[in-house]
Amino acid sequence: MRVNVYRIAFSTSVLFVVGLIPQALAQTTLAVGSCTTFPSYPTIQQAVNAAPPSGATIEICPGVYPEQVVIKTGALTLEGVANSGGQVSAVIVPPSGGVVANARDFDNNYAPIAAQLLIQSTFLVTIENLAVDGANNGLSGCGSDIVGILFQNASGTVSNVAVRNQTLPPADYGCQDGEGIWVETQSVYGLISNVTVQNSSVHNYQKNGITGNDSGTTLTLTSNSVQGWGPTSAIAQNGIQLCCGATGTITSNSVIDDVYTGPSYGASGILLYDTLENSSLSVSSNIIGNTQLPVVLYTDESFGPKQYGDGVVVESNQIVGALDFDAIDICTNGNKVKSNTITNSWNSAVHLDSSCSISGNLTGNNNIAKNNTINESECAGILVDSGTTGNTTTPNTFYNVNYNVTNSTSSCSFAPSSKTLSMEHRAVSPKGRTHGQAQMAP
């Protein structure tokens, strides 16, 4: 199966300074707008520029802010102020002339990125109670990638934020552009990015909802809502993606409506594509539904000298409506799939998949799939590919499936439906590096 889909090293002296930052934050507060008594600035960027290097909190009054904001130094908190009705209404939108490129994608030949909120080469940045809306961004063609919030070689927290409408015009929906929240790291220089996204909403993205790429990137995602376009022939979307050596935890999120109706590729809800090997990465207690491939663990040797993605725990998730393919596709080794509730899967509920085998490195082996409850899989409850070894597939509970555990779907009789996709897996299309990678999906 194929799916269309950075860490800052601190010295002891820097860590000492970090320990002092919370006190500095408590002493320095600035404002944007006129709703507070703190020193006020007319734009968010002016307030950011005025903040002391030791850090500050910037309170942003309710209103619409047509600007691109760049944060490069110091610990900083951007916080939307609730209006009199108790609702946050501070919104960053594109400037009147549209957004412009302000960063480069070092995972994709330094292609230009137009980030609405760019956090670059810094740490302890917190974004909370804000909306970032990419509507009317003025971009066209596949030249510049529109991104709502971009962390590059940077760390921080995104909390109670809404990120939406990071898209190009309809004629350009096939471009591999348009991300809600994106984290990437130049790990070749020993850098790191450690980002937490929590209690936030991401929707109407073009390519990916939330993305963490590269070794050196740790992404912690908790209690977020991520929603794709639903059925579309324009592009294979991914709700949440970790790629290319990244790691982290994905817990208690809702991920729905990533469905590609065109040929050759598939959309995914949660895509782990060449993630960091044996890194305690976990996908747990999420709700994933109405998606072609709700959970995909995929390995591709082209991103490194060894296989990535092994040792992932997929646990206690509720998956409803795996459209066209498998609910949980395990195209790596040594993973644990346990205590998930999986309902209404086309093909199989859990697939221990050998199709990612490359250069003698075999996949679909030594996995544990147990204590799952599977109801209504149109063929197999658990599909264990022929030739795989060392897998544990008991105990599980099955209802309304043709085969509880099988190594082939060739004898399955699928119910008539409007699905026109072949049973052969599509390529997943990650948003990530292009070096050595197969063509991205449209």
N, C-alpha and C positions, 0 to 999 in steps of 0.2 A: 504494500500500500504506500502511496505517496500523497501528502497533503499540502495545498497552496498556502503556504505560510508566507559596567566598567568599574574598579574598586580603588579608592585613594589611600595610599599608604601613609600613615601619620607617624611622625617621630614622637618621642617621649615629650618633647617640648610642646608640640602641637596639642597632644592630649591634655597637657596641663592647662593650656589656654582654653580648650574645650570645657574643662571643668569650671572655668570662670564665667563662661558665656551666659548661663541662666541668670546669674545675678545682674549682668549687664543688660540683658533683655528686660528685666523688671524695672530698670532705671530709665530706659529710653523708649518713649512711645511717640510716634508721629501719626499724622492723620492725612487722609485724602478726602476732601470735601469739608463741609461745615457743620457736621452733626456732632462733633466733639469739641472739647476745649484744648486738645493737644495741638502743637504746632502743625499747621495744615499746608498742603500742597495741592495744586490743581490737578495733577496727574499722578498715577501710581509710579511711573518711572522717575519723576522728579523726587518723590518721597524716597524711593529706593536709593537714588543717587545721594540723597542727603543723609542717609542712615550712617551711623558711625561704624567703622570696621569691626568693632566688638559685638555688633548686633543690635537689633531693635525690633519692636513690634510696630507694624503699620496698620492702623485701623482704617478700613475703606468704607466710606459712607455709602448708603444706598444710591444707586445710579448706574448709568451706562458709561463705560470707559473705552473709547475707541483708540486703542493703542496696542503695541506689542511691548511686552515687559521683559527685560533681561536682568537677571540676578547673577552676579559673578563673584562677589566678595562678601565675607562676613556672614554670621548666623543671622537669619532674618525670618520674621513671621509676617505673612500677609493675611489679614483677617477681615472678612466682611462683617459689617455692623448690621444688626437686625433693624428693620424699620419699625415704625410704631405698631404695625400689625403683627409683629413677632416673626416675620419671614425675612430671610436673607434675600436681598435684591441688588447686590453689587455684581455687575456683569462686565467682563472684559470682552469686547467685540473688535472686529477688524477696523483699522482706521478708514477714513472716508475714501482714500485712494487705494485701499486694499492692503493686504499683508505683503511683505517682501522677505526674501531669504535672509536669515540672520544666523544660520549655522550650516554645518556640512555633515553629511552622513558618512562617517568614517567606516561604516560597514558596507557601503555601497558606492565605492569609487568617489567618495567625497561629493556626492550629489547634493544639491542645495536643499535646505529645509527652511520653511517659513513657520517658525514656532510662535504661537501667540504668547506663551509664557515660557521663557527659556531659563533654566537653572543650570549653570555651567561652572565646573571646576570649583565647587564650594560644598559646604556641608551644613547640617543643622538648619535647613530651610523648611519652613512649615507653611503650607497653603491651606486655608480653611475657610469655610462658609462663603465661597465664591463660585460664580458660574463663569465658564469660558465657552463662548459661543462663536463658532467659525463661519456662520452664515454670512453671505455677501463678502467673501474674502478676496475676490477679484482675481484669483488665479485661474489659469486655463492651461490645457496641455499637461504633459507628464513631466515638465521641467522641474518644478519645485514641489516638495512634499509638504502639505499642510498638517500641522500637529498642534493639538490644544495645549498640552503641558509636556515639555521635553526636559528630562534630566540627562545631562552629558557629563560623565566623570563627576557626579555630584550625588549628594545624599540628602534625605529629608522625608517629610511626611505630607501626604495629601489627605485631607479629612473633610467630610461633609461638603464635597465639591460636586458641581454638575459640569460635565464636559460634553459638548454636543455640536453637531453640524460641521465636523471637520471633513468636508467633501469638496470635490471639484464639480464643475457643471456636468449635467447628465451626459453630454457628448464624451466626457473624459472619465466616466465611471469605471472604465477598464484599466485605468492607470493604477499601478500598485502604490497608491498614495492615500493619505487620509487616516491619521491615527489620533485617537483621543488622548491617551497618556502613554508616553514612550520613555524608556530608560535604556541607555546604551553606554558602554564603557570601553575605553582604550586599554584593555588589560595587558597588551603587549608592553606597556610602560609601567606595569605594576599598579595601575590605578583601580579604584573600587567605586561602585555606586550601590548604596544600600537605601532602598526607598520603600516606604510603607504607604499603601493606598487603602483607605478604610471609609466605610459608610458613605460612599460616593456613587454617583450615577454617571454612566457613560453610554451614549447612544447616538444613533445616526452618524456613525463613523463610516468611512468608505472602505478601508482595508482591515484595520485591527482596532479593537476597543482599548485594551491595555496590553502593552508589549514590554518585555524585558529581555534584552539581547546581550550576549557576550559573557565569557568567564570574567569574574570580577563583579558581576551584577547579582545582587540579591534583592528579590522583589517579594514583599509580604503583602498579600491581598486578603482583606477581611471585610465581609458584610457589604460588598459592593453590588450594584445592579448594572449588568452589561447587556445591551440589546442591539442585535444587528438589524438589517433591513427586512429580514424575512426572505421569501423566495425571490431570487434575482438571477438573471443570466449575465449580468455585467461583470461580476467579480466574485472570487471565492474569499469570503470574509473569515476572520478568526476573532472570537470574542476575547479570549485571554491567551496570550502566547508567551512562553519562555523558550528561548532559542540559544543555540551556539555556545553552550557552556554555562548559561545562567542557572541560578538556583533560587529557592525560596519556598514559600508556603502559600497555598490557595485554599482559603477556608471560609465557609458560610456565605459564599457569593451566589447570586442568581445570574445565570447566563442563558440567554434564549435567542432564537430567531436568526441563526447563521445558516443560510440555505442557498447553495449555488445550483442553479438549474441548467447551466451550460455543460459542455462536454469536457471530459478528461480530468477534471479536478473536483475536489470536494471542500466544503466549508466545515470549520470545526468550532466547537464551543470552547474547549480548553485544549490547547495544543502545546505539548512539550516536545520540542524538536531539537534533538542533540543537546539536551540539558546536561548539567554537570553530573558526572558519574558518581554514584554512591554518596550523595550529598544530603541525605535525609529530606529530600524534596517530598512534599505531601500535597495531595488534593483531597480535601475532606469536607464533609457536611455541606456540600454545595447542592444547589438545585439547577439542573441543566436540562433544557427541553426544547422541542421543536427545532432540532438542529440535525444536520446530516451525520456528523461524527461528534457526538457530545464530548468524549474524552479520548485523546489520541496521544500515545507515547510512541515517538518515531525516532529512528536513528539513521544517520546518513554519514558514512565515513568521510565524505568529501570535506567536512568541516574540521577534521582533525585526524591525528595519527591513530586514535583509538576510538572505540565505540563509546558514545555517551548515552545517558538516559537510563542507566540501570539503577535499581534500588529505589524506585519511586513507590510510595504508598498511596493507593487510591481507595479511600475508605469512607463509608457512611454517607455516600452521596445519593441523592434522589434524581434519577434520570427518567424523563418521560418523553417519549416520541423521538427515537433515533431514526431519522428519515433516510431511507435508501441504503444505509450501511450499518455498521456495528455501533452499539452504544459505547462500549469501552474497547478500543483497539490497542493491543499491547504488542508493538513491533520492536521491542527491546527484550532484555533478559533480566531475571532476578528481581522482579517487581512483586508487590503484594496488592491484590484486588480483593477487598473483603468488606462484608457487611454493607454492601450497596443494595439499594432497591431500584430495580430496572424494569420499566414497564413499556410495552409497545415498541419493540425493536424490529426494524427491517433487517433481515439477515440474522445476525447473532447478537446476544446481549453482551457477551465477553468473547473477544477473539484473541487467542494467543497465536500471533501472526509471524510467519516465517518470511514474508515477502520483502523485508528490509535487509536481508542477508547480503553482504557485500564482501568480496575478496576473502572468502573463507570464514568470515565472522558471521555466525548464524544468529538469527533472532527468533523470539518466541519460546525460549527455553528457560527452565528453572524458575518459573513464575508460580505464585500461589494465588489461586482464585477460590475462595471459600467463604461460607456464611453469607452469601449473597441471596437475595430473594428476587426471582426473575418471573415475571408474568407477561405472557403474550409476546414471545419472540417468534417471528414468522418462519424461522427454521430452527436454529440451534440456540439452546440456552448458553452453552459454552462451546465454541468452535476451537478445537485444538488442531492446528495444521499438521498434516502428515510430515514425519521427519523430525518434529520437535521432541525434546526430551526433558525429563526432570521436572515436569509440571505437576502441581497438586490441584485437583479439581473437585475435591469433596471436603466437607459436606456443603451442599447448596440446596435451596428450595426452589422447585420449578412448578409453574402453573401454565397451562395452555401453550406449550411449545411442542413442536414436532419431534425434536430430539433433545434430550437433556444435555448430553455431551456427545459430540461427534467430531470426526476429522475431515468431513467433507459436506458441502451443501449441495452436491450434484444430485442427490436423490430427493431433495426437498421440493415440495410442490407449493409454490407461493400463491397466495390469494390474488385474484385479479385486482389490479389497481391502476391508477393513472401514472405510476412510476415507469419511466422509460429508461432508467439507468441500468447498465449492465452490472452483474455481480462482481466484476473485477474492480478492485480498489482503484480509486483515482489518486492522483498525486496530491498530497497536501501542499499548499503554497504558503510558506512562511514569509512574513515580512522580515527580511534580514539580509545577510551577506549574499552577494551574487557570485563571488569567486568560487569556481568549481561546482556551481549549483545548476541544476536543470532549469529550463525556462520557467519563469513564473506563470501562473495562470492568468487569463484575462480578467 
